[in-house]
Amino acid sequence: MESTAYDSAATERWDAEPDKRPGRTAFQRDRARVLHSSALRRLAGKTQVVTPGSRSQVWDSSPRTRLTHSLECAQVGRELGAALGCDPDLVEAACLSHDMGHPPFGHNGEQALNDFAKDCGGFEGNAQSLRLLTRIEPKRFVRSAASGELVSVGLNLTRAALDAATKYPWTRGSHPTDPDSVKFGVYEDDLPVFAWVRAGAPEYRKCFEAQVMDWSDDVAYSVHDFEDGLHAGHIDPNVLDAEPERQEIFAVARGRYVPEDTDPAELAEALDRLMGQDWWPHGYDGSALAQARLKDATSQLIGRFCLAAESATREAYGAGRLTRYSAELVVPRATRNECAVLKAVADRYVMQRDEQERLRADQRIVIAELAEALTLRAPSEGLDPQFRALYDTAADDRARKRVLIDQIASLTDSSARSLHARLTANR
């Protein structure tokens, strides 16, 4: 039976279809569809932060990929959502799918694709996720009322699942508070399904499950990027006591992860609170004991961040079930600052390394040259059969360019490099 907290509009699908195995809830079906999708599997080939094979230490750190991050985000979100009254399968489906639209090379590839797509609506990983879930991932086809042709409706998830996966419920350039923000959640091409997803929703407002997903994402990647940086030998926790190092970390945090007017003293207090915990990893040598202690620290951090949000939200809204648009997730400012300084530490010591910048520059070249080569040689070369068919039937140059973008975004890091090498071999 469906939860009484979610009405028939929340569980509606774009195309109504019977369940193949009666007894499951709509959100259990959503979770299964995302979990079994090829788009989720491809995240295994997309680097999170530390690139395998680039470690400066000899121990095996098994760095995370976009897939392992998504699985960890889903575990965090499922438990936090359930504690607050959300349907756990619904939150898990949103967490599993939140990064599906990421192109090869992560945010770096996202920027390069956005440059290529500037004259056809831009590129944004979250908007690409919605497009993938509702159009690109082949699971359900329906006959178009306008043309009579069979068209994909993607995974055909419920309205609530698609809404929960939408971090930024607005179009490009229409951020409700920051007109200069590059973040948006839907392309103009996908406005019809977006309007269906958002039917009855307050404009610009994220549903409660999306807020849980968003905070779970922040918690998972802040903690695990810090853990991976320690494993790889890029972060020495002892330097966090040095004042020059701390000021650099706080500058990174203010530039990217907290409002610019945040007092550095607030961030210093946040870092000191974390470093003052008995479980904080003050050293790491790769031994089994050190690994166990670090794993305990990651568990403690996740629990700390989630419990703070759960407690503050319950204090504001009471003990009832919190779903859809009945509440806002409350994360205390002090907790957001603690999460932000962890992100800043990983940013400063992992992402800002010289070798990483050289790698990012090379990745941008790969994406730019691949886009150019596909533009010149499509559809005869470089397009998978799925995208070749879409290219052949596209209405105009703008639509054809969007197909090329969809093709590139679907690639893993290694397949992007392979296709680039093949298409540019004779240049």
N, C-alpha and C positions, 0 to 999 in steps of 0.2 A: 504493500500500500504506500501511496505517496504521503510525505509528511504534510500535516495540516497547515504547516507554516508556509507552504508554497502552493499557490493556487494554480488553476488550469492554464492561466496565461504564462506562468513561470515554467511550466513543464511542456508547453506547446513547442512543436518542431515546425520548421518552415514547410516541410512536406510530411504530413501525417503518415505514420507507418506502424504496423503491428509489431509487437515484441516477438522475437523468434523463440524466446524461452520465457513463458509467463512466470510472474512472481517477482521479477526484478523491478526496482524503481527506475524512473526515467533517468535519474542521476547516476545510478549504477551503470546504466547503458552508456551514458555520456563518458564516464570514466573509462569503461572498457574500450570504447571507440578511440579515445585519445591514446590509451596505453598500447593498443595494437596498430597504431598508425605508422606508416613509413616515415612521416615527418618527424615523429618523436625519435625513432631509431637513428635518423641522420644526425641528431644532436650529439651522438657519440663521437662523431668526426669533427666536432667544432670545439676549439679550445676555449676554456673558461678564462684562466689567467696564466698559469705556468705551462709552457709548451713542453710536452714530453721530449726528452733528448737534449734539452737545453739547460739542464740542471748543473750547477757548479759543484755539487756534492756527489759522493759516490753511492749513498744509500738510495734505495728505491722509494721515491716519495709518492708514486702513483697519483699524479696531479689530476684534478677534476676536469671533466669535460662539461659541455652544456647539458648533456644528458644526466650525468650524475648530479649536477647542480639542480636540475629540474626534479629529480627523484627526491633529493633532500629537501628542497623547497616544499614538495608535495607532502612529505611526512610532517614537517613543521606546520604547514597550513591545515592539514587534516585535523591534527590534535588541537590546535588553537581554535579553529573554527568550531569543532565539536564542543569544546569547553564553553563557547559562547552561544551555542544553540543553532549553529548553521548545520545544514546537511553535510556530513563529512565527505561523501562522494562528490558532491558538487564542488566543494572547495578544492579537493584533490584534483579533479578534472581541470579546474582553472589553473592550478599551480603547475600541473604537468604540461599544459599547453602554452603557458605564458611566454616562453622563449622560442616557440616553434618557428616564428618568422625571422629569427636571426639569420643573417647571411653568413657565408664563410668569413672567417677572421673577426667575428663578433662586431663590436661597436666600430672598429676600424673599417671593416668591410661595409658597415652601415653608412658611414660617412662617405666612403668612395662611391657607393651606389646612389646616395642622395645627390652627389655632384652630377652623376650621369643622368639622373631622373629629374633634374631641376626644371625641365621644360614640359614634363608630363605628370606633374603632381607630387614629385619628390619621392623619397623612400624613408620609411620609418619601420623599425622592427616590429613594433606593436601593431601598427596598421597592417603590416604584412602577415602577422599572426591571424588577425581577423579574416583577411583575404584567403589565407590558407585553409582555415577551419570552415569557411563558408563557400569556397569555390575551388581551390587548387587540389586539395587532398582528395583523391578519388574514392568515394564510398557510396554515394547516392546520386542518381541522375533522375531528373524529371523532364517532362516535355514542356518546352516554352510555349506559353499561350500566344506570344507574338509571332514566333517563327515556326513553331511546330517541331523544332529541333530538340534533341535531347541535350540538356545542359546540366553541368555538375552543381550540386548544392553542398559540396564538400562532405563533412562528416554528419551534416544534418543534426547538429546538437540542439538541445533545448534552448529556449530564449534565456533562461536563467544561467545556463552554463556559458553561453557566449557573452552575456553581460558580465559575469564574474571574471571572465578572462580579459575584459577590456579595462586597461589601466588608465587610458586617456580618452574619455568619451567625448571627443570633439575632432573637428577637421583641422587640416594644416592652417596655421595662422590664426586660429580662433581660441587659443588658450584663455580660460576665463579670467586669469589674473596677471599673466605674463605674456604680452603680445610678441615678445622676442623669443619665446620658447620654441625649440625645434621639435618638441614632443607632440605627437598627435596619434589618434587611434584608428583613423579610417581615411581611405582614399576617396576621392569624389566618385570613382567608378563603383565603389561598394556602398554608396549611400542608401540604396533601396533596402539592402539587408540590414544595414546599421539602423535605419529608421524602424524596421520591424523589431530588431533586438531591443531598442530603446523605447518602444511604445509604452507610454504611461510613466516613464522614468523622469525625475526632475532633471532639467537641462544641466549638463556638465557634471552632475553628481555621480560619483562611483557608488555602485551598490555595496552593501556591507561585505559580501563575500569577496568582491574585488579588493576592498581595503585589507581584508585578512590576507589575501593572496599577495598583495603589494608589500605588506609588512613582513610576511614570511619570506619573500624574496630578499628583502633587505637583510633580514636576520641571517638567512642561509649564506648569502654571498659574502657578507661582511665577516662572519665568523670563519667560514671555510677558506676564503681567500687569505685571511691571516694565517690559518693553519697551514695551507699549502706553501705560503711564503716562508714559514719556519722550516717545514720539511725540506724545502729546496735550498735552504741555507742563505736566502736573500734577506731575511729579517733576523736581526740580533736583538732580542728583547732587552738586553742590558743597555743599549744606546738610548732607550726611551727615558732614561733618567737624565740624559744630557740636555741642557737647556737649548743649545743651538738646534739640536735635532728636533726637540719638541716644538720649537717655533716653526720649523719647516712643516711639520705634520699639521699644526694648527692652520697654517696658511693654505695647505692643500684642502683641508676640511672646509674652510671658509670659502674657498674658490669653487668647490664642487658639491659638497655634501650638506652644508648648513647655510642659512642666510648669511650674506656677507657681513652684516652688522653684528653677528654673534660675537660676544666678548671672548677673546682668547682665554681669559681666566675661567670661563665656563667650561671650555674644552679641556683645559688643564685639570680642572676638578673632575671631569668625566674620566680622563685617562688615569688620574691618581686613584679614583674609586676602583677602577678595574685592577690596576696594579697592586692595590692594597688587599685584594682577596687572597685567601690562603691557597686557592687553586691556580692562581695566575702563573703562567709558564715563564719564570725568570731566567731560564736557560734551556738549551736544547742541544743534545749531542747525537741524536739519532739512535740511541740505545733503546732497547725494548722498554725499559722503565721510563725513559723520557717520552717515548711514543704514547705510553699509557697515560702519563700525566698530561700530555697535550690533549689527548682524546677526552680526558675528564674535563679539561678546561673548555673545550669546545661545547661539551654537553652543558656545563655550568653556564656558559654565556648564552646559549640558545634558551635554556630554561629561564634565565634572568630576564632576557628581553621579552619573551612571550608572557611570562607571569606578570611583568610590569604592565603590559598592554591589557591583559585579561583583567587584572585587578582594577585598573583605572577605568576601563570600560564598564565593568560591573558596578563600580561606585557611581558612575554617571547614569546608568540605565537600569540597574536592579538585576534581579535574578532570572527574569524571563528569557524566552528564546529570542535571539537577535538575528534577524534575517532581512535580506533585500534592502528596503529603504526605511526600516524601523529604527535604525541607530547609526551612529558613526563610531568607528574604531578610535579609541582614545589611547595615544601613546605619549607618555609623559615626556616633556622636553628634555629632562635629564637622561632618559633612556635613549632618545633620538641622538643626543650628543655622544653617548657612549658608543652607539652603533656607528656614528659618523667618524669618530676618531679611529675605530678599527679599520674602516674603509680607507681612511687617509693613510694609515700605516702601510697597508698593502699597496696603495697607490704610489706612495713615496718610494718604497724599497723594492717593489716588484715591477710595476708598470712603467716607472720612470727610469729604469736602468738603460744605459746607452744601447745595449744589445737589443732591448725591446723596441726602442725607437727605430733602430736600423731595420728590425724585422717588420715593424708597422709600415715603414716607408716602402719596403719591398712588397708588402701585401697590397698597399694602395696601388702600386704599379700593376700588379697582377690583375686586380679588379678593373682598373681603367683600360688596360690593353685587352683584356678579355671582352669587355663591353664593346670596344671599338671593333675587334675582330668579329664578334657576333653580328654587329650592325652591318658589316661589309659582306659577310658570308652566309648569314641566315637567309632562307631556311634550309639551304642545301647542306650546311655543316653546323655542328655544334648544338643543335637542339634535340632534346629527347623527343620521342614520338608524341607524347602528350602535348608538349609545347609547340612542336612543329604544326600539329593540327590547329592549335589555337592561333598561331601566327598566320597560317594560310587563310583563316576565316576572319581575321581581325578587320575591323571596319576602316581603319585609317592608320597613318604613320604613328600617331600617338598610342593607339591601342597595340600596334605591333611592337613599339618600344617597351610598353609595359610587359608584354610577353617575354621579351629578352631579359628584363629585370627579374621576372618571376623565375626564369630558368637559372640565372646566376644565383639568386637568393636560395634556391633549392639545393645548391651544391654544398658538399663538405669542404673543409680546408684542402684536403688532398685531391679531391676530384676537381676543385677549381684550378689548382696548380697543374693537374694533368691536362685538363681541357685547354688551359692557357698555353701550355707547352706545345700541344698538338696544333692549335690554330695559329700559333706565331712561329712555328718551326722554320718556315721558309722566308721569313721577313728579311 
